[in-house]
Amino acid sequence: MREVNKTVNVTKTVQEPVTIVKEDIVYIVESKDSNHIHVKLNLIGENGNIVQCEEYGIDGDNYVLLMSANPSFAPSKPENEYREEDIWYVIDLIRGA
């Protein structure tokens, strides 16, 4: 090892809080054979730019809930069908919100 006196450029990653004002479902990939739904979201900031993407897998008990008939969050929903607001309900459950 030796002592030196140099200047180098270093890339630093800085985290800062950003307010998310909208969430947008980019795509939903459904596999009824595998009892799985894959959802990709864009999180959109106050300036309208995409701040971050998130992806969720809906399977197991969450898949059963989403595909069930007449769940508490959607009393008139038919079995094996869902609406966008049903997806949001399950994503919020997964997030623990």
PLY file of the C-alpha trace (Angstrom):
ply
format ascii 1.0
element vertex 97
property float x
property float y
property float z
element edge 96
property int vertex1
property int vertex2
end_header
0.00 0.00 0.00
1.16 3.52 -0.67
-0.04 6.99 0.13
-1.27 9.19 -2.70
-3.02 12.49 -3.18
-5.52 11.94 -6.05
-9.01 13.08 -6.87
-11.43 10.63 -8.46
-15.10 10.87 -9.38
-17.37 8.61 -7.33
-21.00 7.90 -8.15
-23.24 8.10 -5.08
-26.79 6.88 -4.77
-28.98 9.17 -2.72
-32.43 8.24 -1.47
-35.03 10.91 -0.98
-38.75 10.72 -0.26
-40.98 11.36 -3.28
-44.73 11.82 -3.05
-46.65 9.36 -5.22
-49.94 10.79 -6.50
-51.06 8.00 -8.85
-50.56 4.29 -9.36
-51.13 2.83 -12.78
-51.47 -0.83 -13.73
-49.12 -1.35 -16.67
-50.06 -4.94 -17.33
-51.74 -8.00 -15.90
-50.64 -11.49 -16.90
-53.09 -14.16 -15.84
-52.39 -17.88 -15.72
-55.51 -19.72 -14.60
-53.71 -23.06 -15.08
-51.12 -21.99 -12.49
-53.56 -20.05 -10.27
-51.32 -17.00 -10.60
-51.69 -13.39 -11.72
-48.68 -11.13 -12.28
-49.27 -7.37 -12.05
-46.85 -4.57 -12.91
-47.50 -1.04 -11.63
-46.04 2.38 -12.32
-45.85 4.79 -9.38
-46.29 8.34 -10.63
-45.03 11.45 -8.84
-46.46 14.94 -8.54
-44.76 16.06 -11.76
-46.43 13.23 -13.73
-43.22 11.24 -14.19
-42.87 7.56 -13.39
-40.91 7.39 -10.16
-40.73 3.64 -9.69
-42.18 0.35 -10.91
-43.51 -2.41 -8.68
-44.48 -5.97 -9.52
-46.76 -8.28 -7.57
-47.62 -11.94 -7.83
-51.13 -12.87 -6.77
-51.35 -16.53 -5.84
-52.32 -18.82 -2.97
-55.00 -17.41 -0.66
-54.89 -14.03 -2.41
-55.65 -15.67 -5.76
-58.51 -17.66 -4.23
-59.91 -14.45 -2.70
-59.60 -12.53 -5.97
-61.35 -15.26 -7.94
-64.05 -15.97 -5.35
-67.71 -15.12 -5.81
-69.22 -12.37 -3.67
-66.25 -11.48 -1.43
-66.82 -8.83 1.25
-65.03 -6.15 -0.83
-67.18 -6.87 -3.93
-70.47 -8.51 -2.90
-71.85 -8.95 -6.43
-68.64 -10.16 -8.10
-69.00 -13.39 -10.09
-66.65 -16.30 -9.51
-63.43 -16.41 -11.62
-63.79 -12.75 -12.68
-62.29 -9.55 -11.31
-62.27 -5.84 -11.97
-59.38 -3.39 -11.67
-60.59 -2.27 -8.23
-60.52 -5.93 -7.10
-56.85 -6.13 -8.15
-56.13 -2.97 -6.15
-57.83 -4.46 -3.09
-55.62 -7.56 -3.24
-52.45 -5.54 -3.92
-53.22 -3.46 -0.82
-53.59 -6.71 1.16
-50.21 -7.92 -0.12
-48.62 -4.59 0.80
-50.16 -4.78 4.26
-51.82 -1.42 3.74
0 1
1 2
2 3
3 4
4 5
5 6
6 7
7 8
8 9
9 10
10 11
11 12
12 13
13 14
14 15
15 16
16 17
17 18
18 19
19 20
20 21
21 22
22 23
23 24
24 25
25 26
26 27
27 28
28 29
29 30
30 31
31 32
32 33
33 34
34 35
35 36
36 37
37 38
38 39
39 40
40 41
41 42
42 43
43 44
44 45
45 46
46 47
47 48
48 49
49 50
50 51
51 52
52 53
53 54
54 55
55 56
56 57
57 58
58 59
59 60
60 61
61 62
62 63
63 64
64 65
65 66
66 67
67 68
68 69
69 70
70 71
71 72
72 73
73 74
74 75
75 76
76 77
77 78
78 79
79 80
80 81
81 82
82 83
83 84
84 85
85 86
86 87
87 88
88 89
89 90
90 91
91 92
92 93
93 94
94 95
95 96
